[in-house]
Amino acid sequence: MCKKLDGIKKRVKIAAERVGRNPSEIKIVAVSKKKPVSQIKELYECGQRLFGENYIQEAIKKIEGLGSLKDISWHFIGHLQRNKAKFAVRYFDWIETVDSIRLARTLNKKANDIGKRVNILLQVNIGREESKSGFLEEEVLKAINAISELDNLNLKGLMTIPPKAATVEGSRKWFKKMAELRNRLRETFSYLSLEELSMGMSNDFEVAIEEGATIVRIGTALFGPRD
Ligand SMILES: *Cc1c(COP(=O)(O)O)cnc(C)c1O
C-alpha cells in the first residue's frame, strides 16, 4: 500500500511541475469509504494523515475504531443531511460538501455547542446537473456573504464533482471553470482565505492539478475497487 501511495505522490508531483506549481501545495485525501479500519491503519503507517469518508454512520464507527491514531485529519465528502450535522462537526475537521446556507447555519450552531471551529468548502454543482447537490455558480457569491459571518466555520474554498466525462480530458473544462470561479471570488472576498480547490479523483486528478486543484480525493487508486 505504501508503494501505491508513493506512486500517487509521484504522479501529483509530475502533474504539478508540468504547470510550474509547487507539489507541496497539493493535499492528497485518501477516500476510505467502504474500506475497513485495517486498510486505513495500513495507509496511516505509510505516513498518510488525511482521510475522506462519505457516510456519517460508517465514519463514526471507523473513526472511533481508530481513536488511538494521532493527528489524522478527517474530511467529510458525502451528501450531508442537517440532522447529521452534530456528528459531522464532532468527528470531522473538514466538511467539503456544504451545499446550502441552511446546512452551514446548522453546522455553525452545532460547532459552537462543542466549542469547535470546522473547516468547510462549498460544494459547487459546476455542471448544473439535476442529480448532484451543490450551489450553482451564480449562487456562490450570496452563499459566501452569508456563510463568512458564521464564527465557528472556517470557509476555505470550493469543492466539486464534475459531470462524468467519456475521457479524462473531458473533465478539464469543468476544472478550469472552477478555478476561474475561485479566482473571481478570491478577488471579491480578499479578506477571506479561499485558497482551497478540492477537485479530481483517481481517474482525473492529474488534469485537476494542472487546472489548479489543491486537494485531490483518491479512493480506488489507493485502496483498490469498492464493491
Ligand atoms: C468516492 C469519492 C471519491 C473517490 O473516488 P475514486 O474514483 O475511488 O478515487 C472522491 N470524491 C468523492 C466525493 C467521492 O464520493
The ligand as a Gaussian input file, in Angstrom:
#p B3LYP/6-31G(d) Opt

LIG

0 1
 C      -15.792000       8.112000      -3.679000
 C      -15.399000       9.505000      -3.871000
 C      -14.098000       9.849000      -4.257000
 C      -13.028000       8.831000      -4.618000
 O      -13.290000       8.315000      -5.879000
 P      -12.227000       7.333000      -6.607000
 O      -12.670000       7.372000      -8.031000
 O      -12.397000       5.990000      -5.989000
 O      -10.883000       7.891000      -6.413000
 C      -13.770000      11.191000      -4.340000
 N      -14.665000      12.146000      -4.069000
 C      -15.929000      11.868000      -3.695000
 C      -16.869000      12.972000      -3.403000
 C      -16.324000      10.538000      -3.596000
 O      -17.601000      10.275000      -3.259000

